[in-house]
């Protein structure tokens, strides 16, 4: 399907989004895509091709991660060329007798590692976990395993709850003690989870403390450890909360969108926020700027959604009323293409105009 222009989602914002249209829909007769294609990771190759890694949902909500090349009409993403499956669930943390899947990847190239890093949700029923895989060519992926969280000083253990929406920073930052580190955003869940055991079902209470809504967190991995052994990307520590719901359109939760993009004034983060007008969940996209050296500090976040469900393909699908950003492509002339899942059924694109400097509306914590 060819891309097309739509009015901006919200005028007068420092980040303004223009719809480019649907670029990938479920293929008729393809069982891997029976329930939808959505929430892709994405990255540019060395030769400049834009690759997407869509979540492919088969019958029964069984997900694989696909591989596709974006096709352009001039400068506008207009469709995809399917190139098969990148990850098929097979590890114990990805599938069991009750089902499973690999879901919602984010992909980023990390120059210091000379590798692409994929973060994804490994979904064994009732217990989603963040897992990591790495690749040198975006074709062959090596799984590193699920994130292992250092227990916090107050005793909370993030290993005891589910987690989703993880995205790695492409460049080195500082952890809370000033140690050069890689960093990862993620969203611990506040829901109850149920773990089947041989002697019955165990209810897992989330270690959420005073949290009743799901927030964006950040954790760190020392550069020295990761350079010695890339598996250390899964050993995360010094966890901090970054963003919590604030506005009515964020009332239920906020979660990471695509991996943050480094600009001269900080890390630009697209994120999703969930509200529940009339009792029905509604997913919208916001934009935030995180400090370049200490990304737990939020310098700016959009007061209104920069994209919210309005078009039919965003409002009606497997899950209605969903705009879910998961990949970006930095373009010339201060623009960022955002690839997003729409209504958990199709993949669409939007072009976001980036401000040339940090917007004037600052967060309270500064």
N, C-alpha and C positions, 0 to 999 in steps of 0.2 A: 504494500500500500504506500502510495506517495505521501510524503509529509505535506502539511499545509499549515498556514498561519491562522491563529485564533487570537482574540483580544487578550491582553495581559490579564492575569488573574486578579491583581490588585494594583491600582495605580497609586503613585505617590510614595512607593516604598523604595528603599535603597537597593533592594534586590527585586527586580521585576521579571516575571516569567511569561514567556510566550509559547503557547502550545505549538508543537510541530507535527502532532498526530500519532496514530498507532503505527508501529513499525514491525510488530510480530504478533500474530494471532495463532491459536491452536491449529495445527494442520489436520485437515479432514482425513480420517483413516489412520492416523498415527497414534497407536495406543499409549505411547509415552506422554502424549499431550492431551489426553482425553478430557481432563478437567481444567487445563489451562497452561499457559506459559507466562511467567511473571518474575518480578523481583530479581533482575539480572545483576551479576557483577560485571565489571568491564575494565578494559585496559588497552592501551595502544601497544602494538608490537614494534620491534626495531625497524621494520620497513614502513611503519606509519599506519598499518591497518588497525581499525577499531574493532576489537573483539568483545563479544558479550558472552556471559555464562548464565543463561536463564535457568530458573527453576522450572522443571518440566513435571507436571502433576499427572500421574496415571490414575486409572480407576482406583477408588479406595483411598485417595489422598496419599499415594505412594510417590515420593519425589526423587528425581534424579537431577543432576546439574548438567545441562547441555553446553554446547559450544557452537558459536555462530559468528559470522563476520558481518558487520554492518555495511549495507550498501547505501551509497549517497546519491542524491539528485542534486548535483552541484555541491553546495556546502550543507545541504539539509539531509539528515538521516532519513531514509525513505523505505527501508526494508532490511532483510537479513538473508544471508546464505547459511543454511544449516550445515554443520560440520560434525554432527554426531554427539556423543555423550562424553563429558569430561570426567565425571565422577558417578559411579554406580554404588549404591549402599551395599557394603559387605562386612564392615567391621562390627564388632560386638556393640560398640557405642552408637552405631548407625542403624542397626536392624536387629530384631529378635522375632520370636514366634508370634508376637502380637502385632508386628508391622514395623514401620520405621521410615527412614528416608534421609536424604541430604538436601538442605533447603537454604534459600536466601543468601547466596554467596556474595561477598565483597572481595574485590581483587585490586591489589596495588603493587606497583613495581618499586622495590627497595634498592636504590643504587648501591648502598654500602654492602648489601648481601649479594648483589648481582643476581637476584631472583625475584620472581613474582610470588607474592604471598596471598593465598586465598583463606579468608575466614568464612566459616559457614556454620549453620545450625545442624548438628547431628541429632536427629529426632528418633529416639526410642520412645514408644508411647508413654505419655505422661511425664517425660523427663528430658526436655530439650537441653542440649549442651553446646557450647562453642567449641569447634574443632578447627584445626589449621592444616593446610597443605601448602607445599611450595613447588615451584616449577621454574626451569630456566627457559622454557620455550612456549608456555601456555598450552602445551599439548599433553605432555606426560607430567603427572602430579604425584608427589611423594607425601603421604599422610604423616603428620607429626604427632597426632593424637589430640585429646581434648585439653582445654585449659585446666591447670591445677593452681588453685588460689592459695596464697599464703594466708593463714588465719590472722585476723586483725587483732590489734592490741586489746580491744575490748572483748575478745572472744568470739566475735561473729565469724562464721565460716561460710563463705560464698560457695564452697563446694557442695553445700547441703541444699542448694536450691537450683532451679533451672536458670538458663541464661540464653540470651539471643542478641541479634543485632550488633555483632562485633565488627569492628573495622580498625585496621592498623594504620598508624601514621607512617608515611614514607621516609621521613627523616628523623634523625636523632633529636630528642628533647631532654629536658632535665626532670628527674623524679623529685619528690618533695624534699629530699636531702641533697639535691644538686648532682646526683650521679647521672652521667650520660646514659640514656636509656632509649630503647624502643618503647612505644606506648600503644595501648589498644583501648578503644572505647567498647563498652558492652552494656547490656541491660539485664541485671539480675531480676528474676521474677518475684512477685509477692504472692503468687498463688500457692495453694497446697499442691503437692505432687504425691503420687502414689507409686511405691516401688514394690513390685511383686517379689515375694521371697518364698522359699520352699515351705515355710510354716505359716504362710498367710501374707496379707498385704500390709505394708508399713506406710503410715502417713508421714510425709516429710513436711515439717513446718519450716517455712522460709525464715532465714535469719535476717529479717528486715528491720528489726529495731522499731523505730517510730514511723517507718515508711508504710503507707497504705497504698501509694501509687508508685508506678514503676518509673525509675529515673535513669539517666545516662551516667554511667560510671567510667572511670579511667583507671587502668592498672599499668604496671611498668615491668620491663625486663632489661637488666643491665646489658649494655652493648658488649662489654667484655665477655660475658657468659655466652651470648648468642653467637659472637664471632668464633668462639671456641667450639661450640656445638649448636647448630641451628635448632635442634630440638628444644633448646632453652627458651624458644619463643613461647612454649606452652607453660612455662613456670613464671607466673605473674605475681606481683607483690605491690605493696604500698598503695592500696586502693583508695580512690577519692571519688566523691560524688561531684559531677560536673553540672548537670542541669536537671531540675525538677519541674513539673508542671507549674505554670504561673497564670496563663491566660485562659479564658473560657474554652478556646478551641484546643487547649492542651489538657483539659480537665482530668482525663483518665490516666494518661501516661505520655511520656516522650521517649523516643528511641533513635539510635543512630540511623542516618541514611547512608549515603555513599562515604567512602574514605575521605577524610579531610584533605583539602587542597591548599597548598602553601602559597600565599601571596605576600606582598611586601609588608602588609599591615597585620598579618596573622593567618591562622588556619581557617579557611571558609568551610563550614560544615552544613550540609543539607541534613535535615532531620525530619522524622515524622512525628506527628502529635495526634492524639486520639481524644475525641470528645464523644458525648452521647446525647445529642439533642433528641428529644422525644423517645429516649430509651434505646436508640439504635446507634451503634458505634460508627464513627465517622473519622477517617484518616486524612489528614492534610499535611502539606509540606511547609516547613519553615526554614529559615537560614540563620546561622549564628557565626560569630567570629571568635575563635579561641586564641589566646596569647601564643605567639610564635615559639617562645622558649618554655613556658609553663602552661601547657594547654588545659589544665584544670581551671584556669581563670577565664571566664567568659567576658569578652570585651563588648559584645553586642549580640542581640537576638531580635529577630523581626517581630514587631508588635502584633502583626496580622499574618495569616498564612500567605505565602507567595504563590501557592497553587493549592486549590481545594477541589473536591469532586463537583464538577459541573456538567461535563459532557456525558452523553449516554454511556460511553465505554468506561467511564470512571465511576458511574453510579450504579450500573447493573452488571453483575457477573457472579462468580462463585461466592464472593463476599462483596456486598454492595457498599458503595460510598468509600472507595479506597483510592488514595494517591500515596504511593509508597516508594520514595526515591532510594536507589541502591547503587547506582553507578554514575560517574560524571566523566566528561571529556572537556578539558580546558582548551578553548578555541582562541583565535586571534581577536583583537579589538575588544578585549574585556568582556568576553562572553563565556559561559559555562553551559555545555549541553548536559542535561540531566536525563537519565534513563530511569523510568519508574514503572512499577507494576500498577495496573489500573483495574480495580474491582476484582483482584485476584484471578484475572482471566486473560489479559493481554498485556503487552509491553508498549509503552508510549514514550515519547521524548518531548522535552521542553527546553527552550533556550533561555537562560537566566542572564540578564545584564548585571555585570559586577560593578560596584562602585570603585572609583579610582583611589579612594582613601577610606580609612576607617569611618563608618557612619558616625554621626554626632551623638546618637542616642546610646549612652553607655549604661552598662549594668551597675546595679547598686553595690556589688561587692568590690568595685574598684575604689 
